[in-house]
Amino acid sequence: MSASYFQHNHNPIASFEMFIRHLPENRGYLIFAGLEQALEYLENLKFLTEEIEYLSSLPQFKSVPKEFFDYLAQLKFTGEVWAMEEGEPFFAGEPVLQVRAPLIQAQLVETYLLSMINFQSLIATKSARVVESAKGRQVVDFGARRAHGPEASVLAARASFIGGCVGTSNVYAGKELKIPAVGTMAHSYIMSFPTEKEAFEKYLTTFPEHTTLLIDTYDTIRSAHMVAGMKGEIKGVRLDSGDLLQLSKMVRRILDRAGKKSVRILASGDLNEFIIDELVRKKAPIDAFGVGTELVTSKDAPALGGIYKLMEIKTEQGVKYTLKLSAKKATYPGQKQVFRRIGEKGYYQEDIIACFDEKLSGRPLLKKVMENGKTMGKLPSLEEIQKKALKEIQKIPPRVRSLDRPSHFPVKYSEKIKKLRQKLAREIKIEQRLF
């Protein structure tokens, strides 16, 4: 498309918006994440010589003018970006990101922006659900081995932290993102020694102040008794299989009777928000949960259908609005703003999607974060993003936060934007009849 735009000198200033048409099943809300990486990508956008050589070698580009590849060699992103803050809850239909730039630039960045924001928003939302189900007990990202590749594991660790996880087993993510790195031992460590007792003692010697012992390799109850009789400062034990409710109760009793009430119980093993919710409701004495596969793949809702659509183009004749009228994929035209209104009890009451120039009551959610291709101001730290997310999630009505069959949150359109859409729809239908 960009090659054709260039060849025909069609490169007006265009406005694109990213939004979600429909929430995934059992999701009453989503958490916006991935903006920092999106802005970094835009700031550093460029084509390397070898990339341009590859493109020019493709048969599809055989008839493309050489000047287009010269253009790519000099290309930088020069537009502006408006976006919600990372950690902000959002709902179907609401623009979370707006790109305003020359058409070629705005079109080229579509795939990266969608990939980055779709994935991180998906995982941040899953994390928020898991964390809420734990009711104050800590949740740790254990998903590096089950993520869809090493890069995905790091982004998942970031998004999981935004959603409320307290740490990650991904040491690289800990280093790069300053997320607390946590971990225990594997079954292979225990099996590599002649006895389980020797494995425990050796591990405690290596990590005298940070030892969490995995006690389900052979016999969980026998191992719990072994831990109860050990000397040294043992931080915790981990249960990775079996009936976590009954085992955690039995292990807790064994440890407490031995005077080891400070030893924490960590549970892991194919956990998700529904399993954790049931364990908590049945009062399992579990202090923390390590969640892997279900968290970093959002197994029950593994994809987010975020889309990136052209909303308006600035021409010499003025602004040309665009919209789709097709069933189930209709859009509203023009640049927009989202206003969030709060009810008497402090919960979100409704969101209003309006024309960009409207001034309505409520908190405007879209803010300018990039101008002339440069990020504006200092971006919030990951801890600040997490703090915002956790604070805002508590303002979502409980029925909308429900893990199963959540209620629909009211998102409405302003009268002005509805009238604009009706006017354009009539004009399009008249134009179609002429042909």
C-alpha positions in Angstrom: 0.0 0.0 0.0 2.7 2.4 0.9 4.5 1.9 -2.4 1.2 2.8 -4.2 0.6 5.8 -2.0 4.1 7.0 -2.9 3.9 6.3 -6.6 0.6 8.3 -6.8 1.7 11.1 -4.5 -1.1 10.3 -2.1 0.3 11.0 1.4 -2.1 13.3 3.3 -2.2 13.6 7.0 -4.3 10.7 8.3 -5.7 9.8 11.6 -5.9 6.1 12.7 -7.4 4.7 15.9 -6.9 1.4 17.7 -9.9 -0.1 19.5 -11.5 -3.4 20.3 -14.8 -4.3 18.7 -15.8 -7.0 21.2 -14.5 -8.0 24.6 -13.3 -11.7 24.9 -15.6 -14.2 26.6 -15.8 -13.6 30.4 -14.1 -10.3 30.2 -16.0 -7.3 31.5 -13.1 -4.9 30.9 -9.5 -4.8 29.6 -6.3 -3.1 30.9 -4.4 -1.0 28.4 -0.7 -2.0 28.2 2.2 -1.9 25.8 2.3 1.9 25.2 5.9 2.3 26.2 7.2 -0.2 23.7 4.9 1.3 21.0 6.3 4.8 21.5 9.9 3.5 21.5 9.3 1.7 18.2 7.9 4.9 16.6 10.8 7.0 17.9 13.3 4.6 16.4 11.4 3.7 13.2 13.8 3.2 10.2 14.6 0.9 7.4 18.1 -0.7 7.3 19.9 -1.1 4.0 19.6 -4.9 4.0 15.8 -4.6 4.6 15.4 -2.2 1.7 17.5 -4.5 -0.5 15.2 -7.4 0.4 12.0 -5.5 -0.3 13.3 -4.4 -3.7 14.2 -8.0 -4.6 10.6 -9.2 -4.1 8.7 -9.9 -7.3 5.7 -7.9 -6.0 7.9 -4.7 -6.0 9.2 -5.2 -9.5 7.3 -2.2 -10.9 7.7 0.0 -7.9 9.8 3.2 -8.7 13.3 3.2 -7.3 12.5 6.5 -5.6 10.2 4.7 -3.2 13.1 2.7 -1.8 15.2 5.9 -1.5 12.2 7.3 0.4 12.2 4.4 2.8 15.9 4.9 3.4 15.2 8.3 4.8 11.9 7.5 6.5 11.3 8.5 10.1 8.1 8.8 12.1 7.1 12.5 12.4 3.6 12.3 13.6 1.7 12.6 16.9 0.1 10.0 19.1 -2.7 10.3 21.6 -3.3 7.4 24.0 -4.8 6.3 27.2 -2.4 5.9 30.1 -0.9 2.4 30.6 -2.9 0.6 33.3 -6.1 2.3 32.3 -9.2 0.0 32.1 -11.1 0.3 28.8 -14.1 -1.2 27.1 -15.2 -2.3 23.7 -15.5 0.5 21.1 -13.2 2.9 22.9 -10.1 4.3 21.1 -7.1 3.5 23.2 -4.5 4.9 20.7 -4.6 7.5 18.0 -1.9 8.0 15.3 -1.9 11.2 13.3 0.8 11.3 10.7 1.4 11.3 6.9 -0.6 8.3 5.5 2.5 6.2 4.6 3.9 6.5 8.1 0.7 5.9 9.8 0.0 2.8 7.6 3.4 1.3 8.0 3.3 1.1 11.8 -0.1 -0.7 12.0 1.1 -4.3 12.5 3.7 -3.5 15.2 1.3 -1.4 17.2 -1.5 -3.9 17.1 0.8 -6.8 18.0 2.4 -5.0 20.9 -0.7 -3.5 22.5 -3.0 -6.5 21.8 -0.7 -8.9 23.5 0.3 -6.9 26.5 -3.3 -5.7 27.1 -4.5 -9.3 26.9 -2.0 -10.5 29.5 -2.4 -7.5 31.8 -6.1 -8.2 31.9 -5.6 -11.9 32.6 -3.2 -10.9 35.4 -5.7 -8.5 36.9 -8.3 -11.3 37.0 -5.9 -13.8 38.6 -4.7 -11.2 41.2 -8.3 -10.3 42.1 -9.2 -13.9 42.6 -6.3 -14.3 45.1 -8.0 -11.7 47.4 -4.8 -10.2 48.7 -2.5 -13.2 48.4 0.5 -12.7 46.3 0.6 -13.9 42.7 3.9 -14.5 40.8 4.5 -14.9 37.1 5.8 -18.5 36.5 5.2 -18.5 32.8 8.5 -18.1 31.0 8.7 -21.7 29.8 5.1 -21.7 28.5 5.1 -18.4 26.7 5.0 -18.3 22.9 8.8 -17.6 22.7 11.5 -15.9 24.7 10.4 -12.3 23.7 6.8 -13.0 24.5 7.9 -14.3 28.0 9.5 -10.9 28.7 6.5 -8.9 27.5 4.2 -11.2 29.4 6.2 -10.6 32.6 5.8 -6.9 32.1 2.1 -7.1 31.4 1.6 -9.5 34.4 3.3 -7.0 36.7 1.0 -4.2 35.4 -2.0 -6.4 36.3 -0.8 -6.9 39.8 1.8 -9.7 40.0 4.5 -9.1 42.6 7.3 -10.8 40.7 8.5 -13.1 37.9 10.5 -16.2 37.5 11.9 -14.7 34.3 15.4 -13.5 35.4 16.0 -11.6 32.2 12.7 -9.7 32.6 13.8 -9.0 36.2 17.0 -7.5 34.9 15.6 -5.5 32.0 12.4 -4.3 33.6 13.4 -4.1 37.2 10.6 -6.6 38.2 11.4 -8.5 41.4 12.9 -11.9 40.4 11.6 -14.8 42.4 11.9 -18.6 42.1 12.2 -21.9 43.8 13.7 -25.3 43.0 12.7 -27.8 40.4 12.0 -31.5 40.8 15.1 -32.3 38.9 17.2 -30.6 41.6 15.8 -32.9 44.2 16.1 -36.0 42.0 19.7 -35.3 41.3 20.7 -36.0 44.9 20.8 -39.4 46.7 18.0 -38.3 49.1 15.4 -35.6 49.3 16.7 -34.6 52.7 20.2 -34.0 51.3 18.8 -31.9 48.4 16.9 -29.7 50.9 19.9 -29.2 53.1 22.2 -28.4 50.2 19.8 -25.9 48.8 19.4 -24.2 52.2 23.1 -23.9 52.5 23.3 -22.1 49.1 20.3 -19.8 49.8 20.2 -19.5 53.6 17.8 -16.5 53.5 15.8 -17.3 50.4 14.8 -20.9 50.5 11.5 -22.2 49.3 11.5 -26.0 49.2 9.4 -28.0 46.7 7.8 -30.8 48.7 5.7 -32.8 46.3 8.4 -34.8 44.4 7.8 -38.0 46.3 5.5 -37.8 49.2 4.1 -34.3 50.2 3.2 -35.1 53.8 6.4 -36.9 54.5 8.4 -34.0 53.0 6.4 -31.6 55.1 7.4 -33.4 58.3 11.0 -33.4 57.1 10.9 -29.6 56.6 9.3 -29.2 60.0 12.3 -30.9 61.6 15.0 -28.9 59.7 17.1 -26.1 61.2 17.7 -22.8 59.5 15.5 -20.1 58.1 13.2 -21.6 55.6 11.0 -19.0 53.8 8.5 -21.3 52.3 7.4 -24.6 50.8 5.8 -25.1 47.4 3.0 -27.4 46.4 2.9 -28.2 42.7 0.5 -31.0 42.4 -2.3 -33.0 44.0 -5.3 -31.7 46.0 -4.0 -28.3 46.8 -6.9 -27.6 49.3 -6.4 -30.7 51.4 -2.6 -30.8 51.1 -2.2 -27.1 52.1 -4.3 -27.6 55.2 -2.3 -30.7 56.2 1.0 -29.0 55.5 0.0 -25.9 57.4 -0.9 -28.0 60.5 2.4 -29.9 60.4 4.5 -26.7 60.1 2.5 -24.8 62.8 2.9 -27.7 65.3 6.6 -27.6 64.7 6.7 -23.8 65.5 7.2 -22.9 61.9 4.2 -20.6 61.5 6.3 -18.1 59.5 7.0 -20.6 56.7 4.8 -19.7 53.8 2.9 -22.0 51.4 3.2 -21.3 47.7 1.0 -23.2 45.3 1.6 -23.7 41.6 0.6 -26.2 38.8 -1.8 -25.2 36.0 -3.6 -22.6 38.1 -6.0 -19.9 36.9 -8.4 -17.4 38.4 -11.2 -19.9 38.7 -9.1 -22.5 40.6 -7.6 -19.8 42.8 -11.0 -18.3 43.5 -12.3 -21.7 44.7 -9.2 -22.4 46.9 -9.6 -19.0 48.5 -13.3 -19.4 49.0 -12.7 -22.8 50.7 -10.1 -21.1 52.9 -7.0 -23.0 51.7 -4.1 -21.7 53.9 -2.0 -20.7 50.8 0.0 -17.6 51.0 1.0 -17.1 47.4 0.3 -18.5 43.9 2.7 -19.1 41.0 0.8 -19.0 37.8 2.4 -19.9 34.5 0.7 -21.3 31.4 -2.7 -19.9 32.0 -1.3 -16.4 32.7 1.2 -15.8 29.9 -1.0 -17.3 27.2 -4.4 -16.1 28.6 -5.5 -19.7 27.9 -9.2 -19.2 28.1 -9.1 -16.1 25.9 -5.9 -16.4 23.9 -6.3 -13.5 21.5 -7.4 -9.9 21.5 -9.1 -8.6 18.4 -7.7 -5.1 18.5 -8.1 -3.2 15.2 -6.5 -0.1 13.7 -8.8 1.9 11.5 -8.6 5.0 9.4 -10.9 7.7 10.8 -10.1 10.9 8.8 -7.9 12.4 6.2 -6.9 16.1 5.9 -7.1 17.3 2.3 -6.8 20.6 0.6 -10.6 20.8 0.6 -10.8 20.1 4.3 -11.3 17.1 6.5 -12.6 13.9 4.9 -14.2 11.6 7.4 -14.2 7.8 6.9 -16.5 5.1 8.3 -17.6 1.6 7.7 -21.2 0.6 7.3 -20.9 -3.1 7.0 -22.8 -5.2 9.5 -21.0 -6.0 12.7 -18.0 -3.9 11.6 -19.4 -0.4 11.5 -17.3 2.4 12.8 -17.8 6.0 13.9 -16.0 8.7 12.0 -13.3 11.2 13.0 -10.9 11.8 15.8 -12.4 11.1 19.2 -12.1 11.6 22.9 -13.4 9.3 25.7 -14.9 10.8 28.8 -15.2 8.7 31.9 -17.9 9.5 34.5 -17.9 8.4 38.1 -21.0 7.6 40.1 -21.8 8.6 43.7 -20.2 5.5 45.2 -16.9 6.1 43.4 -17.4 3.4 40.8 -17.3 4.1 37.1 -20.8 5.1 35.9 -20.4 5.3 32.1 -18.0 6.2 29.4 -18.9 8.6 26.5 -17.2 8.4 23.2 -17.3 11.9 21.6 -15.9 14.0 18.8 -12.4 15.1 19.6 -13.3 18.8 20.0 -16.2 18.2 22.4 -16.0 19.3 26.0 -18.1 17.0 28.1 -18.3 16.2 31.8 -16.0 13.4 33.0 -12.3 12.6 32.8 -10.9 12.7 29.3 -8.9 9.5 28.8 -6.8 10.2 25.7 -3.7 12.3 26.2 -1.1 13.5 23.7 2.0 11.4 24.4 4.1 12.0 21.2 4.6 15.1 19.0 6.7 15.4 15.9 7.9 11.8 16.4 9.2 12.4 19.9 7.8 11.2 23.2 6.5 14.0 25.4 7.7 14.1 28.9 8.9 11.2 31.1 6.9 8.0 30.9 5.7 6.5 34.2 7.7 3.7 35.8 6.4 0.1 35.8 5.6 0.4 39.5 3.6 3.6 38.8 1.7 1.9 36.0 0.8 -1.0 38.3 -0.3 1.3 41.0 -2.6 3.1 38.6 -4.0 -0.1 37.3 -4.8 -1.6 40.7 -6.4 1.7 41.8 -8.6 2.0 38.7 -9.6 -1.6 38.7 -11.2 -1.1 42.1 -13.4 1.6 40.6 -14.9 -0.8 38.1 -18.3 -2.0 39.4 -18.0 -5.4 41.0 -20.5 -6.9 38.6 -18.4 -5.8 35.7 -15.3 -7.3 37.3 -17.0 -10.7 37.9 -14.8 -13.6 36.8 -17.8 -15.4 35.2 -20.4 -13.8 33.0 -19.6 -10.2 33.9 -22.1 -7.4 33.4 -21.9 -5.1 30.4 -20.4 -1.6 31.2 -22.3 1.2 29.6 -20.3 2.9 26.8 -22.3 5.5 24.9 -21.8 7.9 22.0 -22.4 11.6 22.2 -25.2 13.2 20.2 -22.7 15.1 18.1 -20.8 12.0 16.9 -24.1 10.1 16.3 -25.4 12.9 14.1 -22.1 13.1 12.2 -22.2 9.4 11.5 -25.8 9.6 10.3 -25.0 12.5 8.0 -22.0 10.6 6.4 -24.0 7.4 6.1 -26.7 9.3 4.1 -24.1 10.8 1.8 -22.5 7.5 1.2 -25.8 5.8 0.3 -26.7 8.7 -2.1 -23.2 8.4 -3.7 -23.7 4.6 -4.1 -27.1 5.1 -5.8 -25.4 7.3 -8.4 -23.3 4.4 -9.5 
